[in-house]
Amino acid sequence: MNSEKHIKVTGYSNISWKDAIVKTIDEASKTITNLSSVIVLEQRANITGNKIVEYAVDLDISFKIEPFQAAPADDTDNM
């Protein structure tokens, strides 16, 4: 059976929404294996002096769940 887990992650960039998406996926891939898809849930920006100064994205990132594998039995003699 194949299963996926979904997490919501918020990323930021001072360059663009695309940069925020790419950087957030890159950061997530450092601690989560088997990333499989991303959905952009929301995009927004902070404005200062009529200029966008920070782009933000909310992402739904999914990754495949590995099947459970029991640890091998310890066959050593404990006496």
N, C-alpha and C positions, 0 to 999 in steps of 0.2 A: 504494500500500500504506500502511495506517495502522499506526503503531507507537507504543508508549508506553514510557517509562522509569520505573522505580520506585526511590524512595530511602526509606531509613528515617531518620526524624527524631524526636528527643526534645524535648518542650516542657514548660515548667514554669509554674505559676501559684500564687499564694497565695490565690486566690479559689475556683476550682473546676476540675474536669476539663474541663468545657465551655469555660471561659475559656482553659485551656491549649491546647485543640484550636484554638479560633478564633485565638488569638494566634500559634500556630505556623504555621497556614496563611497568615495575613497576612504574617508575616515571610518565609516561603518564596516568596510571590508577588512579593516585592520583587526577587528575583534569578532566579527561574525563571518563564518564560513558559508559557502554555498548560496550567496546572494543570487536571487533568480529574477526579480522584477522590481520596478518602482512605479508608483503612481504619484503624480504631483497633485496634492490635495488643495493647496492654497499658495498663492504668491502675494506678497505685500512688500511695502518699502517704507522706510523712514525718510522724511524730508526735512532739510534744514536750509533756510534761505532760498526757497524755491528750487532746490536741487535734491535729487535722491542721493542720500549718503550711505544707505545700507539697504540691501536687498535681503529678503527672508523668504524661505520656502518651507512648507510643511509637506513631508513625504511619507507615504506608506511604503515601506521597504519590506519585501518578503524574502524568505530564505527557506530552502529545503531542510526538513528535519531528518536527521540520520536515523536509521532504524536502530533500536536498542540492541546491543550485543553484550551479553553477560561476560564478565571477566573469566578467564580460564581458571579451572579448579587448581588449587595449590596441592601438588602431589608429593611435596617434601614431607619427610618424617619429622614431626615436631617433638620427638622424645630425646 
